[in-house]
C-alpha cells in the first residue's frame, strides 16, 4: 500500500499565488471608486423575497411591525417547550421576531394583549380531501379557519379525475384571490384510479412534471394507492404510476402513499422501498408501528388515533415526529358539528398523546414531512403568521385564530375575507352524461325463457377474493327481478365523462332502500366520481341519476317515484360555492328525508358510506366500474383485470 504525503508549495510558489489572488481583475475600477455588479439590468425580487427582506429589518428594529401579539405562552414545536410571557412580532403577514416580552423595542402599528393565553402554530392537514367537505376552497376556509386550521395538504385526486388538466390551477385560485387558507395541492396519482377506468384526467410523467414546476405550492404526488400496479410489471397501470413517481422524485417533491390492506412485513417493506412516504390507512396499532419503524410517515385519522397512540405509549415511543393527525374526509355537516383538526387534536389528547407533541403532530410534523417547514408549522421567524390562541390547550379551547397575521377566527366565528371567485366552465360544466338515462338502462337481463338467474353480488367494503352470488327470479322477457325476501338492492354506475350515458348495473347486499319506488344517487363516488345509484326500482334510479346530472352534480333521493330531497354540488360535481351552514342544512334535510324511509342493513337512512364504496384501490378486489371497451357490464377484478358477467342462467 502506498503511503500518503502532503505536498507543501515552495515559498516562491506561495508568493506567486498571493500576487495573483490580490491583483485586481482586468478593467477593474481604480481604488476608491464604487462599482455595481456587471448586470445588464436590475434583478427583480419576488414577493416572498421582498417580504423576507422587510422581516430582517423589523427583527433588527429598523422597520416598524404591523402587529405584536404580546405576553402569550408560546409553544416552541422545535423544542417541545412552552415559552412563558413571549411576544410575537409580525410584518408582511409573517413572523419577524419571537422572544421574551419587552425585549423587542421596535415600533408596531398594533399590539394585542394575549396574557393568560397559549399560542400554538396554525393547524395543518397532512392529508385531506376538501372535496369531501363539499365546499369550494374559499368557503372551506371560512369553515375551518375558526377551528384552527390554517393550511391543508390537499389530496387532489378527486378534482383531478374531473378536470385533470386544470387541477393545480383550481386549488390555487382561492388563495390567489385573497383567501387566508393556504392550500398545497398533492397531484392525484390515481388519475385515473386504475387502467379499467376513464375519467376527466390522465397523469403520466409529463403532466406531473409540468404541474410540479408550475408553482412551488404544488407539494407532491397524492396517495399512490394502486398497489398491484406498483409491484406487478404486468399490470396495465405499472408504467403510468412509476412515471408519475419518477417525475415527483425529479422535482424533489413528496410521494404520498396509501397502504390500505398492506399489513404484512414484505408488503410494508415493499411500500417503503417504492418510495411511498406516508400512510393514512392504518387500522391497528401494530400495523402503524411497523410502518413507522420502516420510515413511513403516519397520517392518523380519528379512528386510528384511538388505537395507535395507546399502542405507541405502550411501546415507549420517544420521538413522535413521524406522526400526524388528520381529517382525510369529512362533510360540512359533520365538520360543523365535530370540528376538523381541533377535533382530531382532542381525540389525540384523550388517547394519551403528550400535550406538546400532539400540537406538533397537528402543525410542525406534517409541515416538515411536506417540506413546507419554511412556510408553515411553527411560530418562528420567516413563517406565515398563522397562530392559534387558546384559553385551555389541554381541551383545545380556541379563542382567536390569526392567518397571515390577520384575525380570521374570533370565538368560533369567521371574520376574514371570502373572495368573490367566478369559476370557469371546466369547473362548473362537468356532467357530460350526454342524455337522460331511462329505466331500461339499469335493467339486467338474461336470455328469455330463463326462470332463475345466478347473479354476482357485492356489498360496500367487500374485499373478498371472489364475489358472492345469489339466485333471483326472471320474468318472461328475461328481465332479472329483485326478490323481496333477500337483502339485495340494485346498484348503478353512470359514466359522466364520455357523453354516451353508459350505465353498468349489478346487485349488492345489505344496502339500499326498501320503501317502494325508491333510490338514492350521487356524483361523489371516490375516486373517479361517476354517478352512483342504489334502489329497488329502475325507474327511480333513472330519476335520481337524471336529477343529479341536471344540477351539475350532487345527491338526490327519490321516494315513491318522486324526488324527496337533493343537494347541489355544481363545482366539479363534488363541491358547491356556498357557505358551510347552508350546505350542512341541505345535507341534514336530505338525511332527515331518508330517515323517514325503510332501508336494508344495520345503518338505515341515507347510505353515507356509498361515496367510498366504489374505490378501486387495495384492498379492493372485485369492483363495479363504468362500462369500458371489452367489459360492457363493468364488473372487474381490479387486482388482476379479470372480468365477469353480472347475471347468467342458473344451472
Secondary structure, DSSP 8 states (H G I E B T S, - for coil): ----------HHHHHHHHHHHHS--TT---TT-------SS-----HHHHHHHHHHHHHTTSS-BSEEEEEEEEEETTTTEEEEEEEEEEETTEEEEEEETT-----BS-EEE-TT-EEEE-EEEEEE-GGGGTB-HHHHHHHHGGGTEEEEEEETHHHHHHHGGGHHHHHHHHHHTT-S-EEEEEE-S-SSSSTT---S----HHHHHHHHHH-TT--EEEEE--HHHHH-TTSTTHHHHHHHHHHHHHTT-EEEE--TT--SHHHHHHHHHTT--EES---SHHHHHHHHTTT-EEEE-HHHHHHHHHHHHHHT----TTEEE--BS--HHHHHHH-SHHHHHHHHHHTT--HHHHHHHTTHHHHHHTT-TTTSSSSSTTSB--EEEEEETTTTEEEEEEETTEEEEETTEE-S--------HHHH------S---GGGG--B--TT--EEEEEEE-TT---SS-EEEEEEB-TTSBB---TTS-EEEEEEE--SSSS--EEEEEEES-SB-STT-EEEES--TTT--EEEEES-HHHHHHHHHHHHHTTSEEEEEETTEEEEEEE--BTTTBBSS-HHHHHHHHHHHHHHHHTS-BSSSS-SS-GGGGGTT--STT--EEE---BTTBTT-EEETTT--B--SEEE--
